Amino acid sequence: MHVHKVPAVFTIARVPKDLGEDEDWLWDAANGMDTEDGVGFTA
């Protein structure tokens, strides 16, 4: 059985900071996504 492991977890405030954006930008991006938008993504 294949088990996916999470390599890292970041707070909602850290992600936009690392991307040079503000937290409101990330909330707007996340709110505009559909549930299926992240399906099939592997890092």
C-alpha positions, -999 to 999 in steps of 0.1 A, spaced: 0 0 0 13 34 -10 11 61 17 15 98 9 36 117 34 34 154 40 70 168 37 62 202 54 33 222 68 33 260 68 9 285 85 -15 305 63 6 336 72 39 322 61 30 311 26 22 345 11 52 360 29 75 334 12 59 343 -21 63 381 -16 25 386 -13 2 396 15 -22 373 34 -53 388 17 -39 377 -17 -37 341 -5 -72 342 10 -86 356 -23 -68 329 -43 -80 301 -21 -116 314 -21 -116 315 -59 -106 278 -62 -130 249 -67 -126 217 -47 -112 198 -77 -85 224 -84 -59 206 -62 -67 171 -73 -38 152 -89 -12 177 -76 20 160 -63 50 179 -50 
